[in-house]
Amino acid sequence: MCGIVGYIGKQNAYPILLKGLKRLEYRGYDSAGVALLNGDINVYKKQGKVTDLEDYCTGQDTTGSIGIGHTRWATHGEPSDVNAHPHVSMNGIFTIIHNGIIENYSYLKGSLEEQGYAFRSETDTEVLANLIEYIYRSQEVSAEIAVRLALSKVIGAYGLVILCSEEKDKIIAARKSSPLVIGLGENEYFLASDATPIIEYTDRVIYLDNDDVAVIKMDELVLKTTVRDDALAARVQTLDLGISEIEKNGYDHFMLKEIFEQPRAIRDTFRGRLNLEKNEIKLGGLYNVYDKLIEAKRIVILACGTSWHAGLVGEYLFEDLARVQVEVDYASEFRYRNPVICKEDIVIAISQSGETADTLAAIQLAKESGATVLGICNVVGSSISRETHAGVYTHAGPEIGVASTKAFTAQVTVLTMMAMMVARSRGLIADDRYAALLNELEAIPGKIEKILEHDDALKEIATIYKDVTNALYLGRGVSYPVALEGALKLKEISYIHAEGYPAAEMKHGPIALIDENMPVVVIATRDNSYEKIVSNVQEVKARNGVVIAIVTEGDDTIVKMADHVIAIPDTDPVLVSLLSSIPLQLIAYHIAVMRGCNVDQPRNLAKSVTVE
Ligand code: G6P
């Protein structure tokens, strides 16, 4: 959600903060602010993008070698200058930035108002700033103790970074359910909500755990918890992330770069895991739960957004190949539905960021019920990867564009490998079929490369349909989640209303919408429901609908019926979503660019949704 940066050391903090905020802008981009400590604490904040903040700061005093910065995605209070972070406590003693939500903020605010506190903003963060200040003054304790006491009264989630005007040698940071990482330099420390702003300065980092509180001076870092006063040992890790992975490298947008990176991303996902010579798949992260996985009577997949669509593909794969009953749930629905969870269940949580609040909460619920919880995450060291019993990283590399692309295909790749492994261990897949699938999976990146070569043709289709107001996406079987994902891509970045439907369901409602102005994207690749989808295409054409069809190379039936045809290389039907999703990503991308939309940072969205 929001992005947090901080710096303490000998350098001028402002340029480091600004660069970091730009790297983190994908997490939230409705307002931004910085606080710089140089004798006094100067706070500058502005509604809009980080560049608006930069313009606003031009000519102001931005000196200081201690500073904190924030880019916001509004939860409490509209995006505005006053609601932007940092927030300063009423008497100016504490300046704080915060990611997350203080759920009991209204109660705390009432109590503080009774003590004479007044509030400038509508945010929960300002309540926290004043609570810390109130405790600091009334109990005459140090800033660190005031923070820890205040946090013990707070219900909710936070990644917090705090400056105190009466203890100017330090930054205090705390975490609960909202990520914070500290980079270790030579007599300097960097803070951020993920490692991307830190990587160019150091690869030595400490990820804060829930309830950790860090007191950071230029030459010292002390780690405690909210409730325990004794110092914890620092858990220093080495980052495995290159700077080129978080830059656009000549592409106009991160999204386009990430679409084109998919052959590489998928190869990285199965690197060291697929062994064609030995005809085997190894997923080391699952070793200690493997017996439970192959014996599972039921798999429950939990996720949100695009990851949920990958989960639907996973349902198809596990049921088809491994004959396990699978349920796929939106994490947010699962946790509020009093779901039936058994100890023998395997729960798979899928998340690119590994920080999605609803998915984290659903994991908690599943763990409390005794289920074995596995994670499929892209971000190494993320909360979900640490909260789950075991798991598999996708290794797609950092995904910065808000609309997920390479993370989706990498998640599907992992799910495919898992389903194949389980199928084999259960004796449900013949060796030759297994070997054929393994070879096909290995060939997928090359086939994606071929699809990417047709980008210009996809751009032409985008030119024709860029001004439509609605679009329908249809698919059957494993192509149904692809239809959902294609529609989601279009709506989230181009703001065109688009819906995905199982093709056969069209006749139960959406068919009423079809006329000559309604483009219908049909995923009609060759499989055992091909004849049925041919009929669906006919139904659309009979009502003057416009059909854009994704077909298998060599198709000679739909080619004659559809208005536009995008042919993709042939593959095993089990793997086809890895190919058919690519043209849909590119069409959505080009339409959004042609409509002048901000592709990487679509309105109202955020990359990592750390609020429920
Ligand atoms: C946000 C993003 C989506 C993403 C979803 C789930 O809505 O904009 O692209 O699919 O969160 O995120 P996760 O990190 O859990 O996969």
Boltz pocket constraint, residues with backbone or C-beta under 6 A from the ligand:
constraints:
  - pocket:
      binder: B
      contacts: [[A, 304], [A, 305], [A, 306], [A, 307], [A, 350], [A, 351], [A, 352], [A, 353], [A, 354], [A, 355], [A, 356], [A, 359], [A, 401], [A, 402], [A, 403], [A, 404], [A, 605], [A, 606], [A, 607], [A, 608], [A, 609]]
      max_distance: 6.0
